Amino acid sequence: MAEAMATEAGDPKSAEDEKRFDVFELMAAIVLGLAAVGGAWAAFQSGLWGGNQASAYAEAANMMSEASALVTEASNLATEASMTANRDADIDLQVKRLLFEGAHANDEALAKRNVALAKYLYSDQLSPQASKFLGIPEREHFEDITDAELAAANAKSLDDKYFDALYAEASSQYDVAEKRQKDAKARFFEGQIANYNGDVLSLTAVLYTVCLFLAGIGLVFKTRVRWAFGGLAVVALVASSVHIFSQKWTGLEAPQPEAPPSATAGPAAPSASAAATQAPAEGTK
């Protein structure tokens, strides 16, 4: 009799067991779990890109400071070269005038004095670069320079080759500074790309958060309305996942100590900038 009544009334335990399993709740749990993992990964990647951005900006600033120092050094070298060039050109002009006046003077003493003064100016007053360019031999005393050597030097002029050689060091330093500036700009651009990638992944984290919101709201309702929120949550999850997998990811890199310079090696060349980070197809910030 009791068994019949229990059968007619239904088993409470069996009905409770059937209510425990809910397909929507299972779907919502899966969506919430995947969205949480995806959002955490997007936030992690965004943080890594932020670190890459800061490192790139700091390195670019250091490179630009080095370039500025090189420009200052090159300017000093150019100033020194200009002063040397002006002095050499003035001395060469004086020698040519002295020899011309001596050659056309009727006074033999004046001619000898002008020749001796010309030898002194060429031997002791010219810069080593000008002396070498004009072919003036090194002598212990300027009187040891022969008239033929003086005439050969006087026949030459300080032309563009001499000035190019004189400014070569300053020009080379300017080239190094310019290259350093280009490296700094390239490294700064890498920082901009890293900033862009971090911003895009932050947007991905926001999309995953929207997915969490929709799935959570769906669990509140007990009517069919929850399936609408659940569907929207699934769409948001798919869109977020497509978005995150279309972005450029980066990884952790442990800092490496700089190797000490070798005692026999020359000055270290400027280090090459890090490999350029590829940006997504949307563009850069």
Residue, then its C-alpha position, 0 to 999 in steps of 0.5 A: m500500500a505504501e509503495a503504491m502511494a509513493t509511486e503515485a506521489g512520485d519519488p522526491k529524491s528522483a525529482e530532485d536528482e533531475k533538477r540538479f542537472d541543468v544544461f544551461e548551467l553546464m554551458a554557463a559554467i564552461v563559458l565562464g571558465l573559458a572567458a576567465v582564462g582568456g581574459a587572464w591571458a589577454a591581461f597577462q599579454s597586455g602587461l608583457w607588451g607594456g613592459n616591452q614598451a617601457s624598455a623600448y622607450a628607455e633604450a630609445a632615450n639612451m640612444m638619443s642621448e648618446a647621439s646628442a653627445l656624438v653630435t656635440e663631439a662632432s661639432n667640436l671636431a668640426t670647429e677645430a678643423s675649421m680653425t685649422a683650415n683657416r690658419d693653413a689657408d692664411i699661411d699658404l696665402q702669405v707664403k705665396r705672396l712672400l715668394f711672389e714679392g721676392a721673385h719680382a723684387n730687385d732687392e736680393a736681400l729682400a728676396k732671401r728674407n722672403v724665402a727664409l720667412a716662407k720656409y719658416l711658415y711652411s715648416d713650423q706654422l702649418s698643420p701636419q695635415a697641410s704640410k703632408f698635403l703640400g709635400i713639405p719634408e720634415r726637417e730639424h730646422f726650417e733652413d734645411i728645406t731646399d729651394a726646390e722643395l719650397a717651390a714644389a710646395n708653393a706650386k700646390s694649393l690647399d684644395d678640396k681633397y685637403f679640406d675633405a681629409l681635414y674634416a674627415e674625422a668630424s664627418s665620420q663622427y656625424d655619420v655615427a651620430e646620425k646612425r645612432q639617431k636612426d637606431a633610436k627612432a627605430r627603437f622608439f617605433e618598436g615601443q609604439i608598436a608594443n604599446y599598440n599591441g598592449d592596448v589591443l589585448s586590453l580590449t580583448a580582456v574587456l570583451y572577455t569581461v563582457c562575456l562573463f557579465l552576460a553569462g552571469i546575468g543568464l544564471v540569474f534568470k530561471t526562464r527562457v530569457r536566460w538562453a538569450f543571455g547565454g547565446l550572447a555570452v557564447v557569441a562574445l566568447v567566440a568573438s573574444s577568442v578570435h580576436i585574441f588569437s589574431q593578435k601578436w603574442t610575446g613571451l617572458e625574457a630573463p634579463q641577461p648581464e652585459a659581457p665585460p669588454s675584452a682587454t684587447a678589444g677595441p671600443a665596442a660598436p653600438s649595439a643593434s636595436a632589438a628585432a622589430t616587433q610585428a604589428p597586427a594588420e589594423g595598424t599602429k597607434 
